[in-house]
Amino acid sequence: MQQRNLWTALSILALATTVACGGGGEGGGDAPAAAPAAPAFDPATAGNVSGMVMFDGELPAGEELMMNSDPVCAMSATNKTSDTFVGSDGHLGNVFVYVKEGLEGQRFPPASGNVELNQQGCRYTPHVMGIRVGQTLTITNSDPTLHNIHASPSANDEFNMGQPIQGMTFERTFDTAEVMVPFKCDVHGWMNAYIGVLDHPYFAITGTDGMFDLNALPPGDYVIEAWHESLGTQTQNVTVATGQTADVSFTFAQ
Amino acid sequence: MTWLHLYARFLCAATLLLIAAGGMVTSTGSGLSVPDWPNSYGYFMFSFPLSSMVGGIFYEHGHRLIASSVGVLTIGMTVWLWRVETRRWMRRLGVIALAAVILQGLLGGITVLYFLPTAVSVSHAGLAEIFFGLTVCLALFTSTGWRRSGAASTHDAVARDATDVTTAALATALPVVVYVQILVGATMRHTGAGLAIPDFPLVFGGIVPPAWTFPVTVHYLHRLGAGLTAMVVFTTAGRLAMRQRDRPDLLRPAVSLTLLVLIQIGLGGWTVLSGRAPVINTAHVATGALVLGTSLLLGLRVNRHRFPDARQADASPPHAAALTAKEVARGAAI
């Protein structure tokens, strides 16, 4: 009799928790209507912006990532250095450079193809990237361990998905332009990435040589912003003329 | 000591462990490392592979497992009370504890599914302390000492509580003060304000913050609350030491409380100075629960004569009222 009462109580508890588990915070994900295909300007009049991002002083050493909390990561990871500060000879990599102002009201052809974010070696590849509004982001777990992908945007819908099995993928889109959307894996606290979501195609991520190019811009006056996860942002004004390449350089310091 | 009382003590200890496990989840930032609920990565909770309990999952899923165990223990406690307990209010207390632990589980799930909204996370932390307080009550009320002290409620040693109004008021207010302080701490913790004031014991090198943002304000309030709580604890303990020297059942928790508050303030400072080291931070959370539990114990013992079974005992057989103060004290000390 006592056992029956116990099971009855357990069943009530299970029912209560099942009822309460409905719903969730994983809303969003539907791609918005695609932007008009026709460019808003004559490509023959385009100009370019080219430049370099520098770091003033000695670039901080990459932090060593402690991966001991997951033996799979500790054994399989080939790179255990943080991606926050990368670069060489005074050049700064992993900087997101984009047109912040000057393209208002213009519409651009939708991006073709997916953008991929891979979890490999218990780190995100790439660490910094850009994507267009409505473009599909494909997230893959290439590791033989589980990850959760937790994006915490402020303008778009937050999401947190689990990928417990190697090879799993899922796709996501963003409805609103936002620089930057932080990604993290709460299982492996050292894993983070940043994605810039824009409604135009004029963005670039610097490599270790600090170089970037923003090509085929309509002629006009622009505000270019350079964003770094630790060093913050810098902006510069630039005028783009037909057939010309405007040079812009940024120098960050701690 | 009855088996039921032992079981209640075990539940109380398991709840403290659960609070510490929850503290580790927050302290390590692992709250969202298992994105689904009540399943874990699609697995039924108890079939999730142990080999996959890595990184933040170790803390989050571990917290869920301990929470489930505490839930089952609480069901057992409620059923047991319902079957053997003669005091109706005690049976109801068991049901309240069960309702609290179910609600607590739901809050835990909701906070995960909605990405740790502050209001839900703080409610989860606040209800955890209430549930812990309930388990302390269950352990105390099932003790032989509690029953004996009720049976001797007409004795001087107990009746004197009613005459020392100030001490009784302080001891009664103490759990409330501690609980409010814990809620402020939980708000600070779940809004990321734990390091909003980076130095200790000073505040930005002074006594008052030079600027008032929300994080600084809530952090500063928690420090002020610590001072207020310490004052109430020390005053209560001091009054009990002077006026209730023959009541070890009151003096013992009062002394414990004094030590715990000193340790707790030290841990709070250490948490700041260590940059919120997870173990130190969690020790601060767990000690906070101990302070609450001990203050509740003290408050209840001081107010023993107000309970229904104490009044019933007034009319109990002469042998009950004839207990010496020493016997009462020995019996009340669970």
Interface residues (C-beta under 8 A of the other chain):
Chain A: Q2 N5 L6 A9 L10 L13 A16 T17 T18 A20 C21 G23 G24 G25 S69 D70 P71 V72 C73 T145 L146 N148 H150 S152 E158 N160 M161 G162 P164 C185 D186 V187 H188 G189
Chain B: T28 G29 S30 G31 L32 S33 V34 P35 D36 W37 P38 Y41 G42 S52 V54 G55 G56 I57 F58 E60 G71 V72 I75 G76 T78 V79 R83 L98 I102 G105 L106 G109 I110 L113 Y114 F115
